[in-house]
């Protein structure tokens, strides 16, 4: 083949989808290794300023890393302890909730039978069939859950080790990355690394602040409405709300179910109204000011990558989708051949519609 040989278009059209499928398959197969490592890398980037501050205070680097990780573990255990204390109250009242659900179910049967002229016997048979299917599926689900809990415990122990190693060897890793590129690309590489670091730090810190504000608003609104387990539901709703688009629906469903079981349908509607107001405040004031100041990803791409992350890596993939996409945008914006893709991911809306398909004056004449 000569130096001016170009790959035919039909070959490219075959190779690009095959390469994408192979890359996705590798990501799916290696998720047990990649997911905890990516999480550890992101957390290490966030903790890096704390370690550097302690090192500047003449503390040994290993000791500084150990202190930072211990503080992180203590804060995490404190949050989990708060949730567990609230969850224990919920478990004690679970039989009472179950009886109220059964009572509500019987009332629903009577209402449906009266308004839709369906016999209660037929409704009960439908419910029994549904319960049988759920019970059949739950057996397999219990086995999968036990396996997932085992793998989760492995990840929980692995992540602190990864964080320690990444923080300890960060200079070594950075030198390796610089040696991969030629000298004329150092400026662009440094810009990509520094911008990616700032994006991850600002995004995660903003995300934690958003979760704290939303948890406070959720808990206060549920306490004012007299909903049981307000703190647990408020904090859980704020944590789930971190997942874009999908989390807000799950966050409002949990307190509505509790309100419906313990109070009345009107209380469930009041909870819905309160959460709609909180979501409005979150989407229009908290996220733009606190979270989205550095992550410039448009809503369409955000929704697609969240769903793709969930399909590929489950719930951890949904959490990772936005920061990883933001890093990809930083890279695309600084590589000449990939700049159109960076523009596609961004949220810059043209002031005037592009007249790409507008017929020319000569053709109209």
C-alpha positions as CSV (number, residue, x, y, z in Angstrom):
1,X,0.0,0.0,0.0
2,X,1.3,3.5,-0.9
3,X,1.7,6.4,1.5
4,X,-1.4,8.1,0.1
5,X,-3.7,5.0,0.7
6,X,-7.0,5.9,2.4
7,X,-9.2,3.5,4.1
8,X,-12.5,3.1,2.1
9,X,-15.6,4.4,3.7
10,X,-17.3,1.0,3.8
11,X,-14.4,-0.4,5.8
12,X,-14.7,2.5,8.3
13,X,-18.4,2.0,8.5
14,X,-17.8,-1.7,9.6
15,X,-14.8,-1.1,11.8
16,X,-16.2,1.8,13.9
17,X,-19.3,-0.2,15.2
18,X,-17.2,-3.3,15.7
19,X,-14.7,-1.3,17.7
20,X,-17.4,0.3,19.8
21,X,-19.1,-3.1,20.5
22,X,-15.7,-4.6,21.5
23,X,-14.9,-1.6,23.8
24,X,-18.3,-1.8,25.4
25,X,-17.9,-5.6,25.9
26,X,-14.6,-5.1,27.6
27,X,-16.1,-2.4,29.9
28,X,-18.9,-4.8,30.9
29,X,-16.6,-7.8,31.5
30,X,-14.1,-5.8,33.6
31,X,-16.6,-3.8,35.6
32,X,-15.6,-5.6,38.8
33,X,-12.1,-4.1,38.4
34,X,-12.9,-0.8,36.7
35,X,-15.8,0.4,38.8
36,X,-14.0,0.4,42.2
37,X,-10.8,1.8,40.6
38,X,-12.7,4.7,38.9
39,X,-14.5,5.5,42.1
40,X,-11.2,5.4,44.0
41,X,-9.6,7.6,41.4
42,X,-12.4,10.2,41.7
43,X,-12.3,10.2,45.5
44,X,-8.5,10.4,45.5
45,X,-8.7,13.5,43.2
46,X,-11.2,15.1,45.7
47,X,-9.0,14.2,48.7
48,X,-5.7,15.3,47.0
49,X,-5.9,19.0,48.3
50,X,-6.4,17.8,51.9
51,X,-3.3,15.5,51.6
52,X,-1.2,18.3,50.0
53,X,-2.3,20.7,52.8
54,X,-1.2,18.2,55.5
55,X,2.1,17.6,53.6
56,X,2.8,21.4,53.5
57,X,2.3,21.3,57.3
58,X,5.4,19.1,57.5
59,X,3.4,15.8,58.0
60,X,4.8,12.7,56.4
61,X,3.0,11.9,53.2
62,X,2.0,8.4,54.2
63,X,0.7,9.7,57.6
64,X,-1.2,12.5,55.8
65,X,-2.9,10.0,53.4
66,X,-3.7,7.7,56.3
67,X,-5.3,10.6,58.3
68,X,-7.3,11.7,55.3
69,X,-8.7,8.2,54.6
70,X,-9.5,7.6,58.3
71,X,-11.4,10.9,58.4
72,X,-13.3,9.9,55.3
73,X,-14.2,6.5,56.8
74,X,-15.3,8.1,60.1
75,X,-17.6,10.5,58.3
76,X,-19.0,7.7,56.1
77,X,-19.7,5.5,59.2
78,X,-21.4,8.4,61.0
79,X,-23.8,8.9,58.0
80,X,-24.5,5.1,57.8
81,X,-25.0,5.0,61.5
82,X,-27.6,7.8,61.3
83,X,-29.4,6.0,58.5
84,X,-29.3,2.7,60.4
85,X,-30.8,4.2,63.5
86,X,-33.7,5.6,61.5
87,X,-34.0,2.3,59.6
88,X,-34.3,0.3,62.9
89,X,-37.4,2.4,63.8
90,X,-38.8,1.6,60.4
91,X,-38.2,-2.1,60.9
92,X,-40.0,-2.1,64.3
93,X,-43.1,-0.5,62.8
94,X,-43.0,-2.7,59.6
95,X,-45.7,-5.2,60.8
96,X,-48.1,-2.3,61.5
97,X,-47.3,-0.8,58.1
98,X,-48.0,-4.2,56.5
99,X,-51.4,-4.5,58.1
100,X,-52.3,-1.0,56.9
101,X,-51.2,-1.9,53.4
102,X,-53.5,-4.9,53.5
103,X,-56.4,-2.7,54.8
104,X,-55.7,-0.2,52.0
105,X,-55.6,-3.1,49.5
106,X,-59.0,-4.4,50.6
107,X,-60.5,-0.9,50.3
108,X,-59.0,-0.6,46.8
109,X,-60.6,-4.0,45.8
110,X,-64.0,-2.8,47.0
111,X,-63.7,0.5,45.2
112,X,-62.6,-1.2,41.9
113,X,-65.4,-3.7,42.2
114,X,-68.0,-1.0,42.7
115,X,-66.8,1.4,40.0
116,X,-65.6,-1.0,37.3
117,X,-68.2,-3.8,37.9
118,X,-65.6,-6.4,38.5
119,X,-66.1,-9.1,41.0
120,X,-63.9,-9.1,44.1
121,X,-63.2,-12.7,43.5
122,X,-61.7,-12.0,40.1
123,X,-59.6,-9.1,41.6
124,X,-58.3,-11.4,44.3
125,X,-57.3,-14.0,41.7
126,X,-55.4,-11.4,39.8
127,X,-53.6,-10.3,43.0
128,X,-52.8,-13.9,43.9
129,X,-51.3,-14.5,40.5
130,X,-49.2,-11.4,40.7
131,X,-48.0,-12.3,44.2
132,X,-47.1,-15.8,43.0
133,X,-45.0,-14.3,40.1
134,X,-43.3,-11.9,42.5
135,X,-42.5,-14.7,45.0
136,X,-41.1,-16.8,42.2
137,X,-38.9,-14.0,40.9
138,X,-37.9,-13.0,44.5
139,X,-36.1,-16.4,45.1
140,X,-33.7,-15.7,42.2
141,X,-33.5,-12.1,43.4
142,X,-32.4,-13.2,46.9
143,X,-29.6,-15.3,45.5
144,X,-28.4,-12.4,43.3
145,X,-28.7,-10.0,46.2
146,X,-26.4,-12.2,48.4
147,X,-23.9,-12.4,45.6
148,X,-24.1,-8.6,45.1
149,X,-23.6,-8.0,48.8
150,X,-20.5,-10.2,48.8
151,X,-19.1,-8.3,45.9
152,X,-20.0,-5.0,47.5
153,X,-18.1,-5.9,50.6
154,X,-15.1,-6.7,48.5
155,X,-15.4,-3.3,46.8
156,X,-15.8,-1.5,50.1
157,X,-12.5,-3.0,51.4
158,X,-10.8,-2.4,48.0
159,X,-11.6,1.2,47.5
160,X,-9.7,2.6,50.6
161,X,-6.6,0.5,49.5
162,X,-6.9,1.9,45.9
163,X,-7.3,5.5,47.3
164,X,-4.2,5.1,49.4
165,X,-2.1,3.7,46.5
166,X,-3.3,6.4,44.0
167,X,-2.6,9.2,46.4
168,X,0.8,7.8,47.3
169,X,1.8,7.2,43.6
170,X,0.1,10.2,42.1
171,X,3.4,11.9,41.0
172,X,4.6,8.5,39.5
173,X,1.3,8.2,37.6
174,X,1.5,11.8,36.3
175,X,5.1,11.3,35.1
176,X,4.0,8.2,33.3
177,X,1.1,10.0,31.5
178,X,3.5,12.9,30.5
179,X,5.9,10.4,29.0
180,X,3.2,9.0,26.8
181,X,3.0,12.2,24.8
182,X,5.5,14.3,22.8
183,X,6.9,17.6,24.1
184,X,4.8,19.7,21.7
185,X,1.6,18.3,23.3
186,X,2.6,19.0,26.9
187,X,0.6,22.3,27.2
188,X,-2.6,20.7,25.9
189,X,-2.1,17.6,28.2
190,X,-1.5,19.8,31.3
191,X,-4.6,21.8,30.5
192,X,-6.7,18.6,30.1
193,X,-5.4,17.2,33.4
194,X,-5.9,20.4,35.4
195,X,-9.3,21.0,33.9
196,X,-10.4,17.4,34.6
197,X,-9.2,17.6,38.2
198,X,-11.1,20.9,38.7
199,X,-14.3,19.5,37.1
200,X,-14.2,16.3,39.3
201,X,-13.5,18.3,42.5
202,X,-16.1,21.0,41.9
203,X,-18.7,18.5,40.7
204,X,-18.4,16.1,43.6
205,X,-18.2,18.8,46.3
206,X,-21.2,20.5,44.7
207,X,-23.0,17.2,44.6
208,X,-22.5,16.7,48.3
209,X,-23.7,20.2,49.1
210,X,-26.7,19.7,46.9
211,X,-27.5,16.4,48.7
212,X,-27.2,18.1,52.1
213,X,-29.5,20.9,51.1
214,X,-32.1,18.6,49.5
215,X,-31.9,16.2,52.5
216,X,-32.7,19.2,54.8
217,X,-35.6,20.4,52.6
218,X,-37.0,16.9,52.3
219,X,-36.8,16.1,56.0
220,X,-38.3,19.5,57.0
221,X,-41.2,19.2,54.6
222,X,-42.0,15.6,55.7
223,X,-41.7,16.7,59.4
224,X,-44.1,19.6,58.8
225,X,-46.6,17.2,57.1
226,X,-46.3,14.7,60.0
227,X,-45.0,11.8,57.9
228,X,-43.3,9.0,59.8
229,X,-39.6,8.3,59.4
230,X,-39.1,11.9,57.9
231,X,-35.3,12.0,58.4
232,X,-34.7,8.6,56.9
233,X,-36.9,9.3,53.9
234,X,-35.5,12.8,53.5
235,X,-31.8,11.6,53.5
236,X,-32.6,8.5,51.3
237,X,-34.4,10.7,48.9
238,X,-31.5,13.2,48.7
239,X,-29.0,10.3,48.1
240,X,-31.2,8.8,45.3
241,X,-31.8,12.3,43.9
242,X,-28.1,12.4,43.0
243,X,-28.9,10.2,40.0
244,X,-30.1,12.6,37.3
245,X,-33.7,12.4,36.1
246,X,-34.3,8.9,37.5
247,X,-33.5,9.7,41.1
248,X,-36.2,12.3,41.5
249,X,-39.0,9.9,40.6
250,X,-37.7,7.2,43.1
251,X,-37.2,9.9,45.8
252,X,-40.8,11.0,45.8
253,X,-42.2,7.5,45.5
254,X,-40.9,6.3,48.9
255,X,-42.5,9.0,51.1
256,X,-45.7,8.9,49.1
257,X,-46.1,5.2,49.8
258,X,-45.5,5.7,53.5
259,X,-47.9,8.6,53.6
260,X,-50.5,6.5,51.8
261,X,-50.1,3.6,54.2
262,X,-49.9,5.6,57.5
263,X,-52.2,8.6,56.8
264,X,-54.4,9.1,53.8
265,X,-54.3,9.8,50.0
266,X,-54.5,13.5,50.7
267,X,-51.3,13.3,52.7
268,X,-49.6,11.5,49.7
269,X,-50.7,14.3,47.4
270,X,-49.3,16.9,49.8
271,X,-46.0,15.0,49.8
272,X,-46.0,15.0,46.0
273,X,-46.7,18.8,46.0
274,X,-43.9,19.4,48.5
275,X,-41.4,17.3,46.5
276,X,-42.4,19.0,43.2
277,X,-41.6,22.4,44.8
278,X,-38.3,21.0,46.2
279,X,-37.4,19.6,42.7
280,X,-38.2,22.9,41.1
281,X,-35.9,24.7,43.6
282,X,-33.2,22.0,43.1
283,X,-33.3,22.1,39.3
284,X,-33.5,25.8,38.8
285,X,-31.5,27.2,41.7
286,X,-29.3,24.6,43.5
287,X,-28.0,22.6,40.6
288,X,-27.1,25.6,38.3
289,X,-25.4,27.5,41.1
290,X,-23.8,24.6,43.1
291,X,-23.3,21.6,40.8
292,X,-23.4,22.6,37.2
293,X,-21.0,25.5,37.2
294,X,-18.2,23.4,35.7
295,X,-20.1,20.4,34.2
296,X,-21.3,21.8,30.8
297,X,-23.3,18.8,29.5
298,X,-26.6,19.3,27.8
299,X,-29.8,17.6,29.1
300,X,-30.2,15.2,26.2
301,X,-26.7,13.8,26.5
302,X,-27.0,13.6,30.3
303,X,-30.1,11.5,30.1
304,X,-28.6,9.2,27.5
305,X,-25.4,8.6,29.4
306,X,-27.2,8.0,32.7
307,X,-29.4,5.3,31.1
308,X,-26.3,3.9,29.3
309,X,-24.3,3.8,32.5
310,X,-27.2,2.0,34.3
311,X,-27.4,-0.6,31.5
312,X,-23.6,-1.1,31.5
313,X,-22.7,-1.0,35.2
314,X,-26.0,-0.7,37.0
315,X,-26.4,1.9,39.8
316,X,-22.7,2.6,40.1
317,X,-22.6,3.4,36.4
318,X,-25.4,5.9,36.8
319,X,-23.5,7.8,39.4
320,X,-20.3,7.8,37.3
321,X,-21.9,8.7,34.0
322,X,-22.0,12.5,34.3
323,X,-18.4,13.1,35.6
324,X,-16.9,10.7,33.1
325,X,-18.8,12.4,30.3
326,X,-17.6,15.8,31.5
327,X,-14.0,14.5,31.4
328,X,-14.6,13.2,27.8
329,X,-15.9,16.6,26.8
330,X,-12.7,18.3,28.1
331,X,-10.6,15.9,26.0
332,X,-12.8,16.3,22.9
333,X,-12.6,20.1,23.1
334,X,-8.8,20.0,23.0
335,X,-8.3,17.4,20.3
336,X,-8.7,18.9,16.8
337,X,-10.4,15.9,15.2
338,X,-12.8,15.4,18.1
339,X,-14.0,19.0,18.6
340,X,-17.4,18.4,16.9
341,X,-18.1,15.7,19.5
342,X,-17.2,18.1,22.3
343,X,-19.7,20.6,20.9
344,X,-22.3,17.9,20.7
345,X,-21.9,17.1,24.4
346,X,-22.0,20.7,25.4
347,X,-24.9,22.9,26.4
348,X,-24.2,25.9,24.1
349,X,-27.4,26.6,22.3
350,X,-27.1,28.8,19.1
351,X,-28.8,32.2,19.3
352,X,-30.3,31.6,15.8
353,X,-31.3,28.4,14.2
354,X,-28.7,27.1,11.8
355,X,-29.9,27.4,8.2
356,X,-28.1,24.4,7.0
357,X,-31.0,23.1,4.8
358,X,-32.3,26.5,3.7
359,X,-32.4,26.5,-0.1
360,X,-30.2,29.1,-1.8
361,X,-31.7,32.2,-3.5
362,X,-30.5,30.9,-6.9
363,X,-32.4,27.6,-6.5
364,X,-35.6,29.4,-5.3
365,X,-35.4,31.6,-8.4
